[in-house]
Amino acid sequence: MITAIVRYRLPASIDYNDCLAHFCKIAPGFKEPKGLLSKHFIWSEGGIAGGVYQWKSIEDAKAFYSGPWLQGIIERYGEAPEIEFFTVFCITDNEKGTVRVLEKPRPVRSAARVKTRKPAAATAPKPAKTKSRRTA
């Protein structure tokens, strides 16, 4: 499972109520994207909005974010969003009273035995001899 955190700066013309109304309007459309498990529509008082998405795979997420959705964000907010992807290891669901482990440890590669040579004795170059002059 992949979590994607998407953030973008809202123009000053879009306040809390405008953002809320827009998110409520578009939320039903997020039942359709392939591989999307859930989306949390987020807003902060600092003028940042976006979403926290749960995806079945990184391929599904990247396909969605590179499609028409991206152009819509740029047109509406005037800039591309910041998107960060995370692998989900475990989920604690307090409503269901469950804990699920989604990832398994990856096999550890044994370190290949490498022949080591003794390092050659390091010899620093001798400083050049300089004549010193004494002045009276």
C-alpha positions as CSV (number, residue, x, y, z in Angstrom):
1,M,0.0,0.0,0.0
2,I,1.2,3.5,-0.8
3,T,0.3,6.8,0.9
4,A,0.6,9.9,-1.2
5,I,0.6,13.3,0.5
6,V,-0.4,16.0,-1.9
7,R,-0.1,19.7,-1.0
8,Y,-0.6,22.9,-2.8
9,R,-0.9,26.6,-1.8
10,L,-4.4,28.1,-2.2
11,P,-4.8,31.5,-3.8
12,A,-5.9,34.1,-1.3
13,S,-9.3,34.2,-3.0
14,I,-10.1,30.6,-1.8
15,D,-11.0,30.6,1.9
16,Y,-12.1,27.8,4.3
17,N,-15.7,27.8,3.1
18,D,-14.8,27.9,-0.6
19,C,-12.3,25.0,-0.2
20,L,-14.9,23.0,1.8
21,A,-17.6,23.5,-0.8
22,H,-15.2,22.5,-3.6
23,F,-14.0,19.4,-1.8
24,C,-17.6,18.3,-1.0
25,K,-18.5,18.8,-4.7
26,I,-15.6,16.7,-6.1
27,A,-15.3,14.0,-3.3
28,P,-17.8,11.6,-5.0
29,G,-15.6,11.6,-8.2
30,F,-12.8,10.0,-6.2
31,K,-14.7,6.7,-6.1
32,E,-13.5,6.1,-9.6
33,P,-9.7,6.2,-9.9
34,K,-8.1,2.8,-10.4
35,G,-6.4,1.6,-7.3
36,L,-7.5,4.4,-5.0
37,L,-8.5,3.0,-1.6
38,S,-9.3,6.3,0.2
39,K,-8.7,10.0,0.1
40,H,-8.6,12.5,3.0
41,F,-9.3,16.1,1.8
42,I,-7.1,18.4,3.9
43,W,-6.9,22.1,4.6
44,S,-4.8,24.2,6.9
45,E,-5.1,27.8,8.2
46,G,-1.7,28.5,6.6
47,G,-3.3,28.4,3.1
48,I,-2.3,24.9,2.2
49,A,-4.8,22.3,1.0
50,G,-4.6,18.9,-0.7
51,G,-5.1,15.3,0.1
52,V,-3.8,12.2,1.8
53,Y,-4.4,9.3,-0.5
54,Q,-4.2,5.5,0.0
55,W,-3.3,3.6,-3.1
56,K,-3.0,-0.1,-3.9
57,S,0.2,0.5,-5.8
58,I,2.7,3.2,-6.7
59,E,1.9,2.5,-10.4
60,D,-1.8,3.4,-9.8
61,A,-0.8,6.6,-7.9
62,K,1.7,7.8,-10.5
63,A,-0.7,7.1,-13.3
64,F,-3.4,9.2,-11.6
65,Y,-1.1,12.1,-10.8
66,S,0.3,12.3,-14.3
67,G,-3.1,12.4,-15.9
68,P,-5.8,15.1,-16.3
69,W,-5.9,15.5,-12.5
70,L,-2.6,17.3,-12.6
71,Q,-3.7,19.8,-15.3
72,G,-6.8,20.5,-13.2
73,I,-4.8,21.4,-10.1
74,I,-2.5,23.7,-12.1
75,E,-5.4,25.4,-13.7
76,R,-7.3,25.9,-10.4
77,Y,-4.5,26.8,-8.1
78,G,-1.8,28.2,-10.5
79,E,1.0,25.8,-9.7
80,A,1.9,22.1,-9.6
81,P,1.3,20.4,-6.3
82,E,4.0,18.9,-4.1
83,I,3.5,15.1,-4.0
84,E,5.4,12.7,-1.7
85,F,5.0,8.9,-1.7
86,F,5.3,6.6,1.3
87,T,5.2,2.8,1.7
88,V,2.7,1.8,4.4
89,F,4.2,-0.8,6.7
90,C,1.3,-1.1,9.3
91,I,-2.2,0.2,9.9
92,T,-3.7,0.6,13.3
93,D,-7.5,1.0,12.9
94,N,-9.0,2.1,16.2
95,E,-12.6,2.1,14.8
96,K,-12.3,-1.6,13.8
97,G,-10.0,-2.4,16.7
98,T,-7.4,-3.9,14.4
99,V,-3.7,-3.7,13.6
100,R,-2.6,-4.9,10.2
101,V,1.0,-5.5,9.1
102,L,1.2,-4.9,5.3
103,E,4.9,-5.3,4.5
104,K,7.3,-8.1,5.2
105,P,11.0,-7.7,5.9
106,R,13.1,-7.8,2.8
107,P,15.8,-10.5,2.7
108,V,19.1,-9.3,4.0
109,R,21.9,-9.8,1.5
110,S,25.0,-11.3,3.1
111,A,28.0,-9.2,2.7
112,A,30.2,-10.7,0.0
113,R,33.6,-11.6,1.3
114,V,36.0,-9.2,-0.1
115,K,39.7,-9.8,-0.1
116,T,41.3,-7.0,1.7
117,R,44.9,-5.9,1.1
118,K,47.0,-4.3,3.7
119,P,47.2,-0.6,2.8
120,A,50.5,0.5,1.4
121,A,52.5,2.4,4.0
122,A,51.7,6.0,3.5
123,T,54.6,8.2,3.0
124,A,54.2,11.9,3.0
125,P,56.4,13.8,0.6
126,K,59.3,15.4,2.3
127,P,59.0,19.2,2.6
128,A,61.2,21.2,0.3
129,K,64.2,22.7,2.0
130,T,64.0,26.5,2.1
131,K,66.7,28.9,3.0
132,S,65.9,31.3,5.7
133,R,67.2,34.8,5.8
134,R,67.9,36.7,8.9
135,T,67.6,40.4,8.8
136,A,69.3,42.7,11.2
